[in-house]
Every structure is written in structure tokens, then in C-alpha cells.
Amino acid sequence: MSDPIKPIILPPPTDPQQEGEWLQKALHTWLDQEFIPEPINQTIAQRAAQIFVRQRMEGENDLGCLVIAIVTEMQSFDFSQSFYGEFAIANAVSDLLLDSLGYERCCGG
């Protein structure tokens, strides 16, 4: 029987606003580089960062729970002017956070 995947727990936030600003910039850059730069990318990055900051300020440090919160809350966002959807955004946030923590995304190590 295989072992369950261990959760990835982010360090407690020291400055959630600064984390949010970093995430917004990093996600906006990623969105613009992944396809073509679009004005909606800034709005998407702002919304995802707002969700992330609020979750962190409420004490959520589990990366999986943060990803689910972003997927759930971004479902109400109008993606009609974008190539992206809520799952792509949540996965990008996860990848950016894993990169910033030094995790190897392909293998989880």
C-alpha cells in the first residue's frame, strides 16, 4: 500500500500583504508569459492574490487548502476575456509558491 502524500505547509505569514503583492506580480508575469499579455491578466492576478491574502490572514497555511480556496472563489470570476480558468490560476499559484519554497514540482521533493 502506498503512503499518503504529505501536505505542504507554508511558514506562518510574517507580512501577508507583502506576500500578496509578490504573488500578484509573479502571477501577472506568469499569465503574460504563458500566452499573450492581456489587460484581464492584471485583474485575475489581483483577485487571486486577494483570496490568498485573506486565507493566509485567517490562518490557512496548507497549500492544498489554499489551492482549493482559490479554485472555489475564482469560479465566480468572469474568465470570458481570458484563455485561463480557475483551475489554471490555482495551479499556477501553487507552482509559484512551490518554486519560491524550493520544492521540485515534478517530484514533490
N, C-alpha and C positions, 0 to 999 in steps of 0.2 A: 504494500500500500504506500502511496506517495505521501510525502509530508505536505501539509498545507503551506501556502505561500505566506510568509511573514509580512505583516503590514509595514509600510514605510511611514514612520512618524517624523514629521518636521520638528525642528527645535522650536521651543516656545518663541513667539514673536517678541522681539525687543522694540520694534517700531513698525507696526502693521501698515501705517500709511506709506512709509518708505518702501516696504515690501510691495505694496500695491502699485506704487509709482514704477518700481523696477519691472514688475510683471506687465504693467500696461505698455511700457516701452518695448520690452522684449517680445511680447505677443504681437504688438503692432508691426514691429520689424519682421517677425516670422510670417505674419499674414501677407505683408507686402512682398516678401521674397518668395513665398511658396507659389503664388500665381502672379497676378499683376496688382500693382498698387491701386487701391480703390478708396474713395472717401469713407465708405462704410466701415473699412477696417479699423479706423480710429474709434468709432462708436462701439464696435464689437469688443475691442481691447479694453475700452473704458468700462463697459458693462461687466466683462469677465473679471476685471480687477476689482470692481466694487463688490461683487459676490465673494471673491476670495478674501478681501479685507474684512468684510462683515463676518464671514465664517471664522476667520482667524481671531477676530476680536471676541467672538463668542466662545472661543476656547477649542476650536477644531484644529487638530494637528495631524490627523490621519490623512495621508494623501488620497487614499481610496475614497474616503468620505468627502473630501474636498472636490474630487472629480465628479462624484455623483451629484453633489450640490450644484456644481456649475452646469452639468447636463440638465438637471431638473429645472433650474431657474432660467437657463437660456432657451428652454423650449418656448417660452412666451415671446422671445425676441423675433423680430421680423427679418429673416435671412433672405428675403426675396431679391435683394440687390447684391447678393454675395454668392461666391462659389461654396461657401462654408455652411456648416450646420452645427448644432450644439455638441455633437459627439466629436467632431474635428477640433472644436475650440477646447473642449475639456481635455482631450488627448494632447493637444499642443501645450496647454498649461502644465499638464503632468510631465511631459518631456522637458520643458524648460526648467521646471523645478528639479527634476532628477539630474539634469545637466549641471545645475547650479550647486547641487549637493555632491557632485562627483560620482553619481551612480552610472554604471554601464547599463544603458537601456536595453540592449539586446539580450542580456542575460540576467538582469536584476541584481548583479553583484556590485 
